[in-house]
């Protein structure tokens, strides 16, 4: 029976996926500014059996809905939002096994700087960090970071391919494994002959090197990616060790997972080595009746405008002036194409009214409601039908959703043999099934290793 991997899905903001639920009296999202909130949260996740905390991020405000940012600002829909990296070392200091996946956009930062930041985190966490690679999808981010508008969708992935090439050279090629000798007698800390310039000259980047950091426990952090467009799938199949997918049903999710694994095999990689995580939002209680009542009470706090503001940012599509009962149709945009595709493909059609009601609790993934066995059944069904390996568990209220899931569902998954009873401290790559702390031999980044 296959192992189910579990990440907590959060963001350094007030309200992440469940629009309006920051108003719920149990929600502590407003404490996102407090370091103590994050260290307490990390302890809850590790004690509960989560594998990692996956931190999303955006670099702009959601301003598509109604042609204005007002709905997102008023409803705290991923605004305000802090830098996701800065609390990680503090959380690592109070945990031993929990991994940390952090979203960083490669569009607005030079690879030389980003690679150093990730190596620093890998050192400080003892090899427990992952980079969720994104190219960003908000025009507001592009405008505030020096561009007139976003780089076109497919060109962003062309930039990303070269960006990863530079990072691999920095992480894997610049320093030999035994470069650090720390020899007081000779007065040599690092052997200069074993630190190399990478001498990269490409279409988008020129990076002579050498890398500023000595090799970290994983050298290259675990590489996450989330993209369901054809270009995104090709990028993930080439580079990703874990992929985050979203969709309301296993049937919708299954097709991009199949395409991902087939493309990875064509590129010479083991398709099963790529761990695929789907988003799910659990609403769990001791009984089905209690869970149903909990969900009913949550829906009283949903913000329709906040939900449609999120949708506008994700897809680049403004639903403010559409008939609320008119089914959506797929259109090409330079925003997050996988978000729109998940609601415009498959057997079900969605109207703006239905969309807001659905997005209001849990965002783009399913809401799994019931007793512990019911939620565990659904998780197993998704694993079997969508061919996924685990879940990014999103929240309705924080940290309550995660605490309930850890207390009620993870013990049930352990009884079924889907989650281990205990784990030993390892690197995140090993926790996710890797044979060792470094990139697998069939990963393209390993080819740069000296």
HELIX and SHEET records of a PDB file:
HELIX    1   1 UNK A   21  UNK A   23  5                                   3    
HELIX    2   2 UNK A   29  UNK A   33  5                                   5    
HELIX    3   3 UNK A   35  UNK A   48  1                                  14    
HELIX    4   4 UNK A   65  UNK A   67  5                                   3    
HELIX    5   5 UNK A   70  UNK A   75  1                                   6    
HELIX    6   6 UNK A   88  UNK A   93  1                                   6    
HELIX    7   7 UNK A  111  UNK A  124  1                                  14    
HELIX    8   8 UNK A  139  UNK A  144  1                                   6    
HELIX    9   9 UNK A  153  UNK A  168  1                                  16    
HELIX   10  10 UNK A  169  UNK A  173  3                                   5    
HELIX   11  11 UNK A  192  UNK A  194  5                                   3    
HELIX   12  12 UNK A  230  UNK A  239  1                                  10    
HELIX   13  13 UNK A  250  UNK A  266  1                                  17    
HELIX   14  14 UNK A  271  UNK A  273  5                                   3    
HELIX   15  15 UNK A  288  UNK A  299  1                                  12    
HELIX   16  16 UNK A  304  UNK A  315  1                                  12    
HELIX   17  17 UNK A  337  UNK A  344  1                                   8    
HELIX   18  18 UNK A  352  UNK A  359  1                                   8    
HELIX   19  19 UNK A  372  UNK A  386  1                                  15    
HELIX   20  20 UNK A  400  UNK A  404  1                                   5    
HELIX   21  21 UNK A  405  UNK A  409  3                                   5    
HELIX   22  22 UNK A  410  UNK A  415  1                                   6    
HELIX   23  23 UNK A  428  UNK A  431  1                                   4    
HELIX   24  24 UNK A  444  UNK A  448  5                                   5    
SHEET    1   A 9 UNK A 366  UNK A 370  0                                        
SHEET    2   A 9 UNK A 275  UNK A 284  1                                        
SHEET    3   A 9 UNK A 242  UNK A 245  1                                        
SHEET    4   A 9 UNK A 222  UNK A 225  1                                        
SHEET    5   A 9 UNK A 129  UNK A 134  1                                        
SHEET    6   A 9 UNK A  99  UNK A 105  1                                        
SHEET    7   A 9 UNK A  52  UNK A  56  1                                        
SHEET    8   A 9 UNK A   5  UNK A  11  1                                        
SHEET    9   A 9 UNK A 390  UNK A 394  1                                        
SHEET    1   B 2 UNK A 180  UNK A 183  0                                        
SHEET    2   B 2 UNK A 188  UNK A 190 -1                                        
SHEET    1   C 2 UNK A 200  UNK A 201  0                                        
SHEET    2   C 2 UNK A 206  UNK A 207 -1                                        
END                                                                             
